[in-house]
Amino acid sequence: MFLIGKFIKNIRIGKMSIVDNYFKQNRVTHTFSSCQWPIGDPQEKEFHFCEANTVPGKPYCKQHCDVAYIDERELKKEKEAQKNRRIAA
């Protein structure tokens, strides 16, 4: 990897990584025990992460886990309800 302005370029895959650059610059203040949900535009100076306490075993806080993950039981119930509505129609 090498630095191009504010970006880090990964030669192997050839992609810019603004988030990797954020971690490099903010290594001391951002820990993985805090929520990693990105807030704002990574290209802007105000870009940051939620940093609330995480749910054990997950990279996000409870609020962001609710957005990021789908409960398989709820998904199965919803699919079954849709199937029953189609049969009834």
N, CA and C atoms as an extended XYZ file, in Angstrom:
267
Properties=species:S:1:pos:R:3:atomname:S:1:resname:S:1:resid:I:1 pbc="F F F"
N         0.840       -1.182        0.000 N   MET     1
C         0.000        0.000        0.000 CA  MET     1
C         0.881        1.240        0.000 C   MET     1
N         0.378        2.289       -0.627 N   PHE     2
C         1.083        3.560       -0.552 CA  PHE     2
C         0.069        4.686       -0.501 C   PHE     2
N         0.478        5.801        0.059 N   LEU     3
C        -0.392        6.939        0.298 CA  LEU     3
C        -0.456        7.844       -0.921 C   LEU     3
N        -1.684        8.192       -1.328 N   ILE     4
C        -1.897        9.158       -2.404 CA  ILE     4
C        -2.781       10.246       -1.812 C   ILE     4
N        -2.206       11.359       -1.454 N   GLY     5
C        -2.996       12.419       -0.823 CA  GLY     5
C        -3.623       11.902        0.456 C   GLY     5
N        -4.977       11.936        0.524 N   LYS     6
C        -5.693       11.474        1.701 CA  LYS     6
C        -6.042        9.990        1.606 C   LYS     6
N        -5.747        9.346        0.503 N   PHE     7
C        -6.173        7.977        0.265 CA  PHE     7
C        -5.022        6.990        0.375 C   PHE     7
N        -5.366        5.752        0.654 N   ILE     8
C        -4.392        4.669        0.623 CA  ILE     8
C        -4.735        3.813       -0.590 C   ILE     8
N        -3.764        3.536       -1.426 N   LYS     9
C        -4.020        2.703       -2.600 CA  LYS     9
C        -3.444        1.322       -2.338 C   LYS     9
N        -4.281        0.320       -2.492 N   ASN    10
C        -3.853       -1.054       -2.339 CA  ASN    10
C        -3.474       -1.550       -3.730 C   ASN    10
N        -2.197       -1.757       -3.947 N   ILE    11
C        -1.697       -2.124       -5.274 CA  ILE    11
C        -2.272       -3.456       -5.731 C   ILE    11
N        -2.429       -4.401       -4.801 N   ARG    12
C        -2.894       -5.721       -5.179 CA  ARG    12
C        -4.276       -5.697       -5.831 C   ARG    12
N        -5.224       -4.997       -5.227 N   ILE    13
C        -6.562       -4.969       -5.796 CA  ILE    13
C        -6.881       -3.641       -6.474 C   ILE    13
N        -6.010       -2.670       -6.322 N   GLY    14
C        -6.165       -1.405       -7.023 CA  GLY    14
C        -7.340       -0.561       -6.587 C   GLY    14
N        -7.737       -0.641       -5.326 N   LYS    15
C        -8.869        0.153       -4.851 CA  LYS    15
C        -8.416        1.153       -3.797 C   LYS    15
N        -9.028        2.322       -3.802 N   MET    16
C        -8.764        3.328       -2.782 CA  MET    16
C        -9.526        2.942       -1.518 C   MET    16
N        -8.957        3.206       -0.385 N   SER    17
C        -9.632        2.899        0.862 CA  SER    17
C        -9.578        4.096        1.798 C   SER    17
N       -10.651        4.867        1.787 N   ILE    18
C       -10.750        6.025        2.665 CA  ILE    18
C       -10.912        5.551        4.106 C   ILE    18
N       -11.683        4.481        4.307 N   VAL    19
C       -11.908        3.961        5.650 CA  VAL    19
C       -10.600        3.451        6.247 C   VAL    19
N        -9.784        2.736        5.454 N   ASP    20
C        -8.475        2.289        5.939 CA  ASP    20
C        -7.629        3.478        6.364 C   ASP    20
N        -7.692        4.555        5.593 N   ASN    21
C        -6.936        5.755        5.931 CA  ASN    21
C        -7.442        6.342        7.248 C   ASN    21
N        -8.761        6.321        7.459 N   TYR    22
C        -9.336        6.808        8.714 CA  TYR    22
C        -8.766        6.018        9.888 C   TYR    22
N        -8.776        4.684        9.762 N   PHE    23
C        -8.254        3.847       10.839 CA  PHE    23
C        -6.782        4.136       11.091 C   PHE    23
N        -6.026        4.358       10.034 N   LYS    24
C        -4.599        4.637       10.181 CA  LYS    24
C        -4.394        5.935       10.966 C   LYS    24
N        -5.187        6.957       10.651 N   GLN    25
C        -5.035        8.254       11.295 CA  GLN    25
C        -5.633        8.289       12.699 C   GLN    25
N        -6.635        7.459       12.974 N   ASN    26
C        -7.362        7.519       14.240 CA  ASN    26
C        -7.210        6.246       15.066 C   ASN    26
N        -6.143        5.560       14.867 N   ARG    27
C        -5.893        4.289       15.538 CA  ARG    27
C        -6.026        4.401       17.058 C   ARG    27
N        -5.599        5.496       17.620 N   VAL    28
C        -5.602        5.657       19.070 CA  VAL    28
C        -7.017        5.850       19.605 C   VAL    28
N        -7.866        6.589       18.893 N   THR    29
C        -9.184        6.933       19.415 CA  THR    29
C       -10.265        5.926       19.064 C   THR    29
N       -10.110        5.160       18.002 N   HIS    30
C       -11.163        4.230       17.594 CA  HIS    30
C       -10.764        2.811       17.964 C   HIS    30
N       -11.592        2.177       18.773 N   THR    31
C       -11.310        0.796       19.155 CA  THR    31
C       -12.411       -0.107       18.622 C   THR    31
N       -12.111       -1.375       18.510 N   PHE    32
C       -13.106       -2.304       18.001 CA  PHE    32
C       -14.078       -2.761       19.076 C   PHE    32
N       -13.949       -2.248       20.279 N   SER    33
C       -14.961       -2.510       21.297 CA  SER    33
C       -16.074       -1.476       21.181 C   SER    33
N       -15.901       -0.525       20.266 N   SER    34
C       -16.935        0.478       20.021 CA  SER    34
C       -17.576        0.227       18.658 C   SER    34
N       -18.797        0.706       18.501 N   CYS    35
C       -19.578        0.490       17.283 CA  CYS    35
C       -18.837        1.013       16.056 C   CYS    35
N       -18.766        0.189       15.019 N   GLN    36
C       -18.051        0.537       13.802 CA  GLN    36
C       -18.978        1.055       12.703 C   GLN    36
N       -20.200        1.444       13.064 N   TRP    37
C       -21.151        1.967       12.078 CA  TRP    37
C       -20.648        3.321       11.582 C   TRP    37
N       -20.415        3.446       10.276 N   PRO    38
C       -19.902        4.713        9.746 CA  PRO    38
C       -20.986        5.788        9.730 C   PRO    38
N       -20.603        6.999       10.075 N   ILE    39
C       -21.536        8.124       10.073 CA  ILE    39
C       -20.941        9.229        9.217 C   ILE    39
N       -21.695        9.620        8.191 N   GLY    40
C       -21.239       10.676        7.298 CA  GLY    40
C       -20.501       10.142        6.086 C   GLY    40
N       -19.993       11.055        5.313 N   ASP    41
C       -19.263       10.749        4.083 CA  ASP    41
C       -17.792       10.539        4.415 C   ASP    41
N       -17.231        9.373        4.075 N   PRO    42
C       -15.823        9.114        4.384 CA  PRO    42
C       -14.853       10.124        3.774 C   PRO    42
N       -15.297       10.848        2.764 N   GLN    43
C       -14.422       11.831        2.135 CA  GLN    43
C       -14.440       13.174        2.856 C   GLN    43
N       -15.359       13.327        3.808 N   GLU    44
C       -15.480       14.581        4.547 CA  GLU    44
C       -14.718       14.506        5.871 C   GLU    44
N       -14.311       15.652        6.348 N   LYS    45
C       -13.541       15.742        7.591 CA  LYS    45
C       -14.356       15.289        8.806 C   LYS    45
N       -15.677       15.468        8.765 N   GLU    46
C       -16.545       15.125        9.887 CA  GLU    46
C       -16.852       13.634        9.967 C   GLU    46
N       -16.398       12.836        9.006 N   PHE    47
C       -16.651       11.397        9.008 CA  PHE    47
C       -16.173       10.779       10.325 C   PHE    47
N       -17.027        9.919       10.899 N   HIS    48
C       -16.659        9.231       12.133 CA  HIS    48
C       -17.477        7.953       12.270 C   HIS    48
N       -17.227        7.209       13.325 N   PHE    49
C       -17.978        6.003       13.608 CA  PHE    49
C       -18.833        6.239       14.846 C   PHE    49
N       -19.886        5.461       14.993 N   CYS    50
C       -20.822        5.610       16.111 CA  CYS    50
C       -20.094        5.584       17.457 C   CYS    50
N       -19.277        4.588       17.676 N   GLU    51
C       -18.454        4.424       18.873 CA  GLU    51
C       -19.226        4.136       20.163 C   GLU    51
N       -20.516        3.754       20.059 N   ALA    52
C       -21.244        3.285       21.247 CA  ALA    52
C       -20.731        1.881       21.589 C   ALA    52
N       -21.102        1.364       22.743 N   ASN    53
C       -20.687        0.008       23.120 CA  ASN    53
C       -21.316       -1.013       22.182 C   ASN    53
N       -20.534       -2.026       21.811 N   THR    54
C       -21.014       -3.030       20.862 CA  THR    54
C       -21.787       -4.144       21.560 C   THR    54
N       -22.590       -4.840       20.753 N   VAL    55
C       -23.229       -6.075       21.176 CA  VAL    55
C       -22.130       -7.136       21.144 C   VAL    55
N       -21.989       -7.965       22.176 N   PRO    56
C       -20.917       -8.974       22.177 CA  PRO    56
C       -20.925       -9.833       20.907 C   PRO    56
N       -19.771       -9.930       20.270 N   GLY    57
C       -19.628      -10.730       19.058 CA  GLY    57
C       -20.014      -10.016       17.775 C   GLY    57
N       -20.459       -8.775       17.879 N   LYS    58
C       -20.873       -7.997       16.705 CA  LYS    58
C       -20.049       -6.715       16.635 C   LYS    58
N       -19.916       -6.142       15.434 N   PRO    59
C       -19.143       -4.903       15.307 CA  PRO    59
C       -19.954       -3.637       15.575 C   PRO    59
N       -21.281       -3.801       15.858 N   TYR    60
C       -22.162       -2.645       16.011 CA  TYR    60
C       -22.847       -2.624       17.374 C   TYR    60
N       -23.375       -1.445       17.719 N   CYS    61
C       -24.188       -1.294       18.923 CA  CYS    61
C       -25.570       -1.907       18.658 C   CYS    61
N       -26.409       -1.993       19.689 N   LYS    62
C       -27.743       -2.589       19.552 CA  LYS    62
C       -28.556       -1.889       18.471 C   LYS    62
N       -28.554       -0.567       18.470 N   GLN    63
C       -29.342        0.203       17.498 CA  GLN    63
C       -28.917       -0.120       16.069 C   GLN    63
N       -27.624       -0.171       15.810 N   HIS    64
C       -27.152       -0.422       14.455 CA  HIS    64
C       -27.225       -1.902       14.078 C   HIS    64
N       -27.165       -2.805       15.066 N   CYS    65
C       -27.397       -4.228       14.787 CA  CYS    65
C       -28.825       -4.434       14.292 C   CYS    65
N       -29.776       -3.706       14.889 N   ASP    66
C       -31.172       -3.818       14.464 CA  ASP    66
C       -31.342       -3.421       13.004 C   ASP    66
N       -30.536       -2.504       12.530 N   VAL    67
C       -30.591       -2.064       11.136 CA  VAL    67
C       -29.810       -3.024       10.234 C   VAL    67
N       -28.662       -3.491       10.717 N   ALA    68
C       -27.739       -4.256        9.880 CA  ALA    68
C       -28.110       -5.726        9.720 C   ALA    68
N       -28.725       -6.316       10.722 N   TYR    69
C       -28.979       -7.756       10.700 CA  TYR    69
C       -30.467       -8.052       10.677 C   TYR    69
N       -30.831       -9.091        9.937 N   ILE    70
C       -32.216       -9.542        9.857 CA  ILE    70
C       -32.342      -10.799       10.711 C   ILE    70
N       -33.318      -10.815       11.595 N   ASP    71
C       -33.583      -11.992       12.418 CA  ASP    71
C       -34.189      -13.066       11.512 C   ASP    71
N       -33.532      -14.209       11.404 N   GLU    72
C       -33.983      -15.272       10.504 CA  GLU    72
C       -35.384      -15.767       10.850 C   GLU    72
N       -35.720      -15.806       12.135 N   ARG    73
C       -37.067      -16.252       12.529 CA  ARG    73
C       -38.123      -15.279       12.015 C   ARG    73
N       -37.841      -13.980       12.144 N   GLU    74
C       -38.784      -12.974       11.653 CA  GLU    74
C       -38.904      -13.047       10.131 C   GLU    74
N       -37.788      -13.255        9.449 N   LEU    75
C       -37.794      -13.372        7.993 CA  LEU    75
C       -38.620      -14.578        7.558 C   LEU    75
N       -38.465      -15.699        8.251 N   LYS    76
C       -39.220      -16.913        7.929 CA  LYS    76
C       -40.717      -16.681        8.137 C   LYS    76
N       -41.082      -16.011        9.246 N   LYS    77
C       -42.491      -15.704        9.514 CA  LYS    77
C       -43.070      -14.821        8.413 C   LYS    77
N       -42.305      -13.808        7.983 N   GLU    78
C       -42.769      -12.891        6.939 CA  GLU    78
C       -42.962      -13.623        5.614 C   GLU    78
N       -42.026      -14.496        5.263 N   LYS    79
C       -42.154      -15.266        4.015 CA  LYS    79
C       -43.374      -16.178        4.063 C   LYS    79
N       -43.607      -16.803        5.204 N   GLU    80
C       -44.769      -17.680        5.372 CA  GLU    80
C       -46.061      -16.869        5.248 C   GLU    80
N       -46.105      -15.685        5.845 N   ALA    81
C       -47.285      -14.821        5.758 CA  ALA    81
C       -47.541      -14.391        4.315 C   ALA    81
N       -46.487      -14.054        3.574 N   GLN    82
C       -46.641      -13.684        2.166 CA  GLN    82
C       -47.180      -14.858        1.358 C   GLN    82
N       -46.669      -16.038        1.630 N   LYS    83
C       -47.114      -17.248        0.931 CA  LYS    83
C       -48.599      -17.488        1.201 C   LYS    83
N       -49.012      -17.352        2.464 N   ASN    84
C       -50.417      -17.550        2.830 CA  ASN    84
C       -51.321      -16.509        2.182 C   ASN    84
N       -50.853      -15.267        2.060 N   ARG    85
C       -51.648      -14.217        1.405 CA  ARG    85
C       -51.844      -14.539       -0.074 C   ARG    85
N       -50.800      -15.065       -0.727 N   ARG    86
C       -50.909      -15.429       -2.147 CA  ARG    86
C       -51.887      -16.583       -2.338 C   ARG    86
N       -51.848      -17.554       -1.439 N   ILE    87
C       -52.751      -18.703       -1.535 CA  ILE    87
C       -54.193      -18.253       -1.328 C   ILE    87
N       -54.422      -17.346       -0.392 N   ALA    88
C       -55.764      -16.856       -0.081 CA  ALA    88
C       -56.332      -15.992       -1.208 C   ALA    88
N       -55.482      -15.377       -1.992 N   ALA    89
C       -55.953      -14.462       -3.041 CA  ALA    89
C       -56.442      -15.156       -4.250 C   ALA    89
